[in-house]
């Protein structure tokens, strides 16, 4: 990946986090954590991985409802020709890591 590509992923991650904390009116989304952003090579789609506080995974629906506003707000902050479409996915890597750790501990 090019430096520009990776930098844009980082900028999207930072800006979406700021939008969720300060611009989105839904207070439940202030606790969403952006863990990763993956852009397609043509910059048309940004897959945004998120985690929620314990037991709050249902908030993905609220995030989907706010997607249009988030993309619009992101458009005013990014200096690119085309603003990527956003897809939000729950990042379960932490859970998987914890499960693997528990399995390893139980085998000792």
Residue pairs with C-beta under 8 A, 6 or more apart in sequence:
5 39
8 39
8 43
8 78
8 80
9 37
9 38
9 39
9 46
10 37
11 78
12 37
12 39
12 46
12 48
12 74
12 78
12 84
13 34
13 36
13 37
13 48
15 74
15 77
15 78
16 34
16 37
16 48
16 70
16 74
16 86
17 33
17 34
19 70
19 73
19 74
20 29
20 30
20 32
20 34
20 70
21 30
23 69
23 73
24 30
24 66
24 69
24 70
26 62
26 65
26 66
28 56
28 59
28 62
29 59
29 62
29 63
29 66
31 52
31 53
31 56
32 50
32 51
32 52
32 59
32 63
33 50
33 51
33 52
34 48
34 49
34 50
35 49
35 50
35 51
35 91
35 93
36 48
36 49
36 91
37 46
37 47
37 48
37 49
38 46
38 47
38 49
39 45
39 46
39 47
39 84
40 46
40 84
43 80
43 82
43 84
44 82
44 84
44 85
45 84
45 85
45 86
45 87
46 84
46 85
46 86
46 87
47 87
47 89
48 86
48 87
48 88
48 89
49 89
49 90
49 91
50 60
50 63
50 88
50 89
50 90
50 91
51 90
51 91
51 94
52 59
52 60
52 90
57 90
60 88
60 90
63 88
64 88
67 86
67 88
70 86
71 83
71 85
71 86
74 83
74 86
75 83
